[in-house]
Amino acid sequence: MSLFGFFCGRTVFAAKGSDAARIFNKCMEEKITYVKSVWDGESFLLHLEGRAASRFAALCEREQIEVEVRSRKGLPELWSRYRSRPGLWLGLLLVVGLLVLSRGVIWSIRIEGNARLGEDRILALLAENGIEVGSPLRDLRPAMAEGNILLAEKDISWISLYAVGTTLNVEVRETERGEPSEEGAANLVALCDGVIERIEVCDGGVVVKRGDVVRKGELLVSGVYDTPEGGALRQTLARGEVFARTIHEYEVKIPLLHEKKVYTGREWCEKRIKFFSKDIKVFANTGNAPPTCDIIYYEDKLSLFGGEELPLGMDTVLCREYVMETVRLSPGEAAEYAFAELERELAALSVRVELLEKDISFELTDEAYVLDCRITCLENIAVTQRIEA
């Protein structure tokens, strides 16, 4: 949340998805600026700040567009809720004063480049070297910390620490797993069945050609080769990519008797002010929440007008009660669920392969809607296999 949004307030309105186009058009006509719009799976959410929120509410009332206020955040909402607690506001003033005096400390740590290694582990390694949110910038010794971390964590092959303002940027490169070292030797073998389409190899002896049909585990590029002058065989680390046309098959089965979440409208909330690494609870009634709740986390950090994040924000935990109801889906509803699930599967697959063809068939029985999908892909099927001595 921006400073403007904090001091002037931010309101989140929920509307029906069918009203989205009309709302966008009316906002454009009336020049009402919104911060962002999202679809949460049930409703279309529009975030507005300051006077834009009251203008939008008046617009919807005039145009008879049904909306509801999902949440209000910022100083006006805090004031209306906690104005009878002067101690809280005194504490807030003290926090603002501390912010002014804390320009020489680390406000936030931004980590990039980690895939397998969790942020918690990296933050723990930094803390072992005296680097954490709230640490003085003048005590930062990047070269020493980088060396200590490389010695302590074998899954990090390279790390760089540098401060930009009050933000510490941490860039890491993880050690590659499952591959032999440069001194070792390895073949490239097929990850799955396929028909070879393209070969891009920089080291090793290619033993397949375009158009060959290969099976899972079959040798593609050999790490053993003859020297030009003949004689003893030499070994190397085969490296490269072998692209093949492959087949992936999916089955999605949606029972017609389907359990559906129905929200009761009862909600519980917990709010905490987060200052550096300290949490200050300001409100909570989540102790009475039943176990059948969806728990939604919101993290709002304040930022300066230049975009720099402040080490001050509000964490909100919202519990929305629901009950499960068994409903019988129509064929159309079951098909919609099935195709949505298939699209999620294909989205995960498309990250690593190129989709070429898609063949879909379905069957409707008394119990379920069954969707079968056959996908033809182009993918790199070469994986490294160590040559044992």
C-alpha positions in Angstrom: 0.0 0.0 0.0 1.3 3.5 -0.9 1.5 6.3 1.7 -1.4 8.0 -0.1 -3.5 4.9 0.2 -2.5 4.5 3.9 -3.4 8.1 4.9 -6.5 8.5 2.6 -7.7 4.9 3.0 -8.1 2.0 0.6 -11.5 0.3 -0.1 -12.0 -3.0 -1.8 -15.3 -3.4 -3.6 -16.7 -6.8 -4.8 -18.9 -7.1 -7.8 -20.3 -9.8 -10.1 -18.1 -10.8 -12.9 -20.9 -10.1 -15.4 -20.8 -6.4 -14.3 -17.0 -6.0 -14.9 -17.2 -4.6 -18.4 -19.9 -2.1 -17.4 -17.9 -1.0 -14.3 -14.8 -0.5 -16.4 -16.6 1.6 -18.9 -18.3 3.8 -16.3 -15.1 4.3 -14.4 -13.5 5.5 -17.7 -16.4 7.8 -18.4 -16.3 9.3 -14.9 -12.5 9.3 -14.8 -12.5 7.3 -11.6 -9.0 5.8 -11.1 -8.6 2.4 -9.4 -5.4 0.9 -8.0 -5.9 -2.6 -9.3 -8.6 -5.2 -10.2 -8.5 -8.9 -9.6 -10.8 -12.0 -9.9 -10.8 -14.1 -6.8 -12.7 -17.0 -8.3 -16.1 -15.8 -7.1 -16.2 -12.0 -7.4 -14.5 -9.2 -9.3 -12.5 -7.1 -6.8 -11.7 -3.4 -7.4 -9.3 -1.5 -5.2 -9.7 2.2 -4.9 -8.0 4.9 -2.7 -9.1 8.1 -1.1 -12.0 10.1 -2.7 -12.1 7.7 -5.7 -13.7 5.1 -3.4 -16.6 7.4 -2.4 -17.1 8.5 -6.0 -17.2 4.8 -7.1 -19.8 4.0 -4.4 -22.0 6.9 -5.5 -21.6 5.8 -9.2 -22.7 2.2 -8.5 -25.7 3.5 -6.5 -26.7 5.8 -9.3 -26.3 3.1 -12.0 -27.9 0.4 -9.8 -24.8 -1.8 -10.0 -24.7 -4.3 -7.1 -21.4 -4.1 -5.2 -20.4 -4.8 -1.6 -17.5 -3.5 0.4 -15.1 -6.4 1.0 -12.6 -4.5 3.2 -11.4 -1.1 4.2 -7.8 -0.4 5.1 -5.6 2.6 6.0 -5.5 5.4 8.5 -9.2 6.4 8.3 -10.3 2.8 9.1 -7.8 2.5 11.9 -9.0 5.8 13.3 -12.7 4.9 13.3 -11.9 1.5 14.9 -9.3 2.4 17.5 -9.8 6.1 18.2 -10.8 5.2 21.8 -7.3 3.7 22.3 -4.9 6.7 22.6 -2.0 4.4 23.6 -2.1 2.8 20.2 -1.8 6.2 18.4 1.0 7.3 20.7 2.8 4.1 19.7 2.2 4.8 16.1 3.8 8.3 16.5 6.8 6.7 18.2 7.1 4.3 15.2 7.1 7.1 12.7 9.7 8.9 14.8 11.8 5.7 14.8 11.5 5.5 11.0 13.0 8.9 10.7 15.9 7.9 12.8 16.4 4.5 11.1 17.7 5.4 7.7 21.1 3.9 8.6 19.8 0.4 9.1 18.6 -2.4 6.8 14.8 -2.1 6.3 14.3 -5.1 4.1 16.2 -8.0 2.5 15.4 -8.9 -1.1 16.6 -12.4 -2.3 16.8 -13.4 -5.9 18.1 -16.5 -7.8 17.0 -19.2 -5.3 14.9 -22.0 -6.6 15.5 -25.0 -4.3 16.9 -23.2 -1.3 14.3 -21.6 0.8 14.4 -17.9 1.8 14.3 -19.0 5.5 17.6 -20.8 5.1 19.3 -17.8 3.4 18.0 -15.4 6.0 19.4 -17.8 8.7 22.8 -17.8 7.0 22.7 -14.0 6.9 21.7 -13.8 10.5 24.7 -16.0 11.5 26.9 -13.3 10.0 25.1 -10.5 11.9 23.0 -9.4 8.9 19.2 -9.1 9.4 16.4 -6.5 9.2 17.4 -3.8 11.6 21.2 -4.3 11.4 23.2 -1.1 10.9 24.3 -0.6 7.4 27.7 0.7 8.5 28.5 -2.7 10.0 27.8 -4.5 6.7 30.9 -6.4 5.4 29.7 -8.1 2.2 32.9 -9.8 1.2 33.4 -11.5 4.6 29.7 -12.6 4.8 29.8 -13.9 1.2 32.8 -16.1 2.0 31.4 -17.4 5.2 28.1 -18.3 3.5 29.8 -20.2 0.7 31.7 -22.2 3.2 28.6 -23.0 5.3 26.1 -23.9 2.5 27.2 -26.3 -0.2 24.0 -25.7 -2.2 25.2 -22.1 -2.9 27.9 -21.8 -5.6 27.9 -17.9 -5.8 26.4 -15.1 -3.7 26.5 -11.3 -3.9 25.4 -8.8 -1.2 24.9 -5.1 -1.9 22.8 -2.4 -0.4 20.6 0.0 -2.3 19.3 2.6 0.1 18.0 0.7 3.1 17.3 -2.5 1.1 19.9 -5.3 1.1 19.8 -7.2 -2.2 21.0 -10.8 -2.1 21.7 -12.6 -5.4 22.5 -16.3 -5.2 23.4 -19.0 -7.7 22.6 -22.5 -6.6 24.9 -25.5 -7.0 23.6 -27.7 -9.8 22.5 -31.1 -8.5 22.5 -34.5 -10.2 25.3 -33.6 -12.7 28.9 -34.9 -12.5 31.7 -32.4 -12.0 33.8 -31.3 -14.9 36.4 -34.0 -14.0 33.8 -36.7 -14.2 32.3 -38.5 -17.2 28.7 -38.9 -18.2 26.4 -39.9 -21.0 23.1 -38.2 -22.1 20.2 -40.7 -22.1 16.5 -40.3 -22.9 14.2 -39.1 -20.2 11.2 -40.7 -22.0 10.1 -42.2 -25.3 10.2 -39.9 -28.3 11.1 -39.3 -31.9 14.3 -37.2 -32.4 13.6 -33.8 -34.0 16.7 -31.7 -33.2 20.2 -32.2 -31.7 22.3 -29.5 -30.1 25.4 -31.1 -28.5 28.6 -29.3 -27.5 30.5 -32.2 -26.1 30.3 -36.0 -26.5 29.6 -38.5 -29.3 26.1 -38.3 -30.8 24.7 -41.8 -31.4 21.2 -40.9 -32.7 19.9 -38.8 -35.6 16.8 -36.9 -36.6 13.9 -39.2 -37.1 15.1 -42.0 -34.8 12.6 -43.5 -32.3 14.2 -43.8 -28.8 12.9 -45.4 -25.6 13.3 -44.2 -22.1 16.9 -44.7 -20.8 18.3 -45.2 -24.3 21.8 -43.7 -25.0 21.6 -40.4 -26.9 25.1 -38.9 -26.6 28.1 -40.9 -25.4 30.7 -39.7 -23.0 33.2 -42.2 -24.4 35.0 -41.4 -27.6 38.1 -42.3 -29.7 41.0 -39.9 -30.0 41.8 -38.6 -33.5 45.0 -40.6 -33.5 43.3 -43.8 -32.3 44.4 -45.9 -29.4 42.8 -45.7 -26.0 39.3 -44.5 -25.5 38.8 -41.1 -23.7 35.9 -40.1 -21.5 34.2 -36.7 -21.2 31.1 -35.1 -19.7 28.5 -35.2 -22.5 26.7 -31.9 -22.7 23.9 -30.6 -24.9 20.2 -30.9 -25.7 18.3 -33.5 -27.7 14.8 -32.4 -28.7 12.2 -35.0 -29.4 8.5 -35.3 -30.3 6.9 -36.8 -27.2 3.4 -37.9 -26.1 1.8 -37.0 -22.7 -1.7 -38.4 -21.8 -4.0 -37.0 -19.1 -7.3 -38.1 -17.7 -9.5 -35.8 -15.7 -12.5 -37.3 -13.8 -15.1 -35.1 -12.3 -17.8 -36.8 -10.1 -21.3 -35.5 -10.8 -22.0 -35.6 -7.1 -19.7 -32.7 -6.1 -18.9 -31.2 -2.7 -19.0 -27.4 -2.9 -17.9 -24.7 -0.5 -20.7 -22.4 0.6 -19.6 -19.4 2.6 -21.8 -18.5 5.6 -20.8 -14.9 5.8 -19.2 -15.2 9.2 -15.7 -13.9 9.4 -12.9 -13.6 12.0 -9.9 -11.3 11.7 -6.5 -10.7 13.2 -4.4 -7.6 12.6 -0.7 -7.0 13.4 1.5 -4.0 12.9 4.9 -5.2 11.6 7.8 -3.0 12.4 11.1 -4.4 11.1 11.0 -8.0 12.5 8.7 -7.2 15.4 4.9 -8.1 15.4 2.5 -6.0 17.4 -1.0 -7.4 17.7 -3.6 -4.7 17.5 -6.8 -6.8 17.1 -7.7 -10.5 17.1 -10.9 -12.6 17.4 -9.6 -15.6 15.4 -9.5 -17.7 18.6 -13.2 -18.3 18.2 -13.0 -19.3 14.5 -14.2 -22.9 13.7 -11.9 -25.3 11.8 -14.0 -25.1 8.6 -12.6 -21.8 7.5 -10.6 -20.5 4.5 -7.6 -18.6 5.9 -6.5 -15.6 3.8 -3.3 -13.6 4.5 -2.9 -10.0 3.5 0.4 -8.1 3.8 0.3 -4.4 3.3 3.6 -2.6 3.4 3.9 1.1 3.3 6.1 2.6 0.6 7.5 6.1 -0.1 6.4 8.1 -3.1 9.5 6.9 -4.9 8.5 3.2 -4.4 10.9 2.3 -1.6 9.3 0.0 0.9 9.2 1.0 4.5 9.8 -1.5 7.3 6.3 -0.8 8.5 3.1 -2.5 7.5 0.0 -4.3 8.5 -0.5 -8.1 8.4 -4.1 -9.3 8.3 -5.4 -12.8 8.7 -9.0 -13.2 7.6 -10.9 -16.4 8.4 -14.0 -17.0 6.3 -16.3 -19.8 7.5 -17.8 -22.2 5.0 -19.9 -25.3 5.0 -19.7 -28.2 2.5 -22.8 -29.0 0.5 -23.2 -31.9 -1.9 -24.7 -30.9 -5.2 -25.3 -32.7 -8.4 -23.4 -31.0 -11.3 -25.1 -30.6 -14.7 -23.0 -32.0 -17.6 -22.1 -28.4 -18.6 -20.9 -27.6 -15.0 -18.9 -30.9 -14.8 -17.3 -30.1 -18.2 -16.3 -26.6 -17.0 -14.6 -28.1 -13.9 -12.9 -30.7 -16.1 -11.5 -28.3 -18.6 -10.3 -25.9 -15.9 -8.4 -28.8 -14.3 -6.9 -29.8 -17.6 -5.8 -26.2 -18.3 -4.0 -26.2 -15.0 -2.2 -29.4 -15.9 -1.2 -28.1 -19.4 0.0 -24.8 -17.9 2.4 -26.6 -15.7 3.6 -28.8 -18.6 4.1 -25.8 -21.0 6.7 -24.3 -18.7 9.2 -27.0 -19.8 7.9 -28.1 -23.2 6.5 -26.8 -26.5 2.9 -28.0 -27.1 2.4 -29.1 -30.7 -1.0 -30.9 -30.8 -3.9 -31.5 -28.5 -6.5 -34.3 -29.0 -9.4 -34.3 -26.5 -12.2 -36.8 -26.0 -14.8 -37.1 -23.3 -17.3 -39.5 -21.8 -20.3 -38.8 -19.6 -21.4 -41.6 -17.3 -24.0 -41.8 -14.6 -21.3 -41.1 -12.0 -18.8 -38.8 -13.6 -17.6 -36.6 -16.5 -14.3 -38.1 -17.9 -12.0 -36.0 -20.0 -9.1 -37.7 -21.9 -6.4 -35.6 -23.5 -3.4 -36.7 -25.6 -0.7 -34.0 -26.0 2.1 -34.0 -28.6 5.1 -32.0 -27.4 8.6 -30.9 -28.4 10.9 -31.2 -25.5 14.5 -31.7 -24.4 14.7 -35.4 -23.4 18.4 -35.5 -22.7 19.4 -36.2 -19.0 22.8 -36.8 -17.6 23.8 -40.3 -16.5 27.2 -40.7 -14.8 29.6 -43.3 -16.2 30.8 -45.4 -13.3 34.5 -46.1 -13.1 
